[in-house]
């Protein structure tokens, strides 16, 4: 799948991931649960690595609900804070078979990267770029 990001934005986003790891700033990984609501996972330092310019690797505890989302083929949204910008990186996941240790390991292939607009609101877009699909998520729905 081709990446929808300029080479500059992609490089800046990858650099933001690398510096977040070095400074231990959290990177937020969002998937979509089976009920359609967003699910947030914050990989610990060292659990999300840059492999190549468009490939990341993440290790997730096997009973984390994110594993179910990734195994269903749900897309991934990474929110990376990098001074002065916030990067929104979309990716697809592929589980690695026979991974070492007890973690579930995935390769994340970046499909798009952009700088977040300022003044964003708490909406769910089902991890889709279609703005018509947005709906308010702060409506008191119980977390899963």
Buried (B, 14 or more C-beta within 10 A) or exposed (E): EEBBBEEEBBEBBBBBBBBBBEEEBEBBBBBBBEEEBBBEBEBEEEBBBBEEEBBBBBBBBEEBBBBBBBEEEBBBBBBBBBEEBBBBBBBBBBEBEEBEEEBBBBBBBBBBBBBEEEEEEEEBBBBEEEEEEEEEEEEEEEEE
